[in-house]
């Protein structure tokens, strides 16, 4: 999870490869209307997000039940969005926040020509971001680390967290 440019897709794909499981790219679950809205520089509102989170969460849950595990890249900026994902998935979920400062995020976004998410929406995402609380099953990582190191750290944390609770 994290704002645009934090590395969710890159790290998520590497984590899924390391865990030999499916990877779901949250961006591909947006409707064409939502993509057009973001492309035009308008932030999504909750009415846009609820069905997206429901579709993504349900698919993540099906993949996890089928394969035992799945990795999903999704902004999940607010606690209520993370709760909605868990409710839709109906499986245990862990969250990894890839955190970076605004300048680094803006630099990364500028290097993604053709992506529908304009850098003009970065500040609205940062304003919406609610870092996970101590009661959430979440890990925060500095996204300036290499994707390989981030994927390793996420995998190791997930293994230890799941082992501590007796989950697989």
C-alpha positions, -999 to +999 in steps of 0.1 A: +000+000+000+010+036-004+006+067-025+012+068-062+049+065-069+058+046-037+067+014-056+037-008-048+035-024-082+072-031-085+076-044-049+043-063-050+053-082-082+087-091-067+071-102-034+046-124-053+075-139-073+094-146-041+063-162-025+053-181-057+018-167-056-005-145-077-001-107-079-031-084-083-025-049-096-051-027-080-049-002-109-063-028-133-095-030-111-105+007-117-133+014-140-126+033-172-146+062-157-123+063-127-092+062-148-105+090-170-113+110-138-078+106-125-062+113-159-081+146-160-065+156-126-095+149-104-091+128-073-115+099-068-141+102-041-154+074-018-183+067-042-156+058-068-135+038-044-161+016-027-169-006-057-132-007-067-122-018-032-149-044-032-139-059-065-102-059-056-108-073-021-131-101-034-106-111-060-077-110-035-097-132-012-105-157-040-069-159-050-058-164-014-083-191-008-074-209-041-036-205-038-031-201-001-016-166-006-018-136-028-002-102-031-021-071-040-009-036-049-034-010-037-032+025-023-054+016+007-047+051+020-072+052+048-080+028+076-116+025+064-103+014+029-081-013+045-111-024+065-132-025+034-106-047+016-105-071+045-144-073+046-145-079+008-117-105+009-130-125+038-095-137+045-067-126+068-048-096+053-015-080+061-005-045+049+029-031+040+031+007+036+058+018+013+067+052+026+086+080+010+089+118+012+070+140-012+101+150-033+110+114-039+075+105-049+072+135-072+105+125-089+093+089-094+060+101-108+077+124-133+096+093-146+064+075-155+053+090-188+019+078-199+006+067-165-029+080-159-021+093-124-008+129-127+017+143-103-009+170-095-029+144-075+001+136-052-007+162-026-043+149-023-030+114-018-005+125+008-033+144+026-056+114+026-029+089+038-036+075+072-005+056+084-015+023+099-021+024+136-004+000+161-036-021+162-034-028+125-014-057+110+009-035+090+046-029+084+060+005+073+091+004+051+112+031+035+105+028-002+139+043-010+154+008-003+158-014-033+127-033-045+144-066-037+152-056-002+117-043+003+102-076-010+125-096+013+116-075+043+079-078+036+081-116+030+101-121+062+077-099+083+047-117+068+061-151+076+069-142+112+035-125+117+016-154+103+037-179+122+031-160+155-007-163+150-006-199+137-017-189+102-002-203+071 
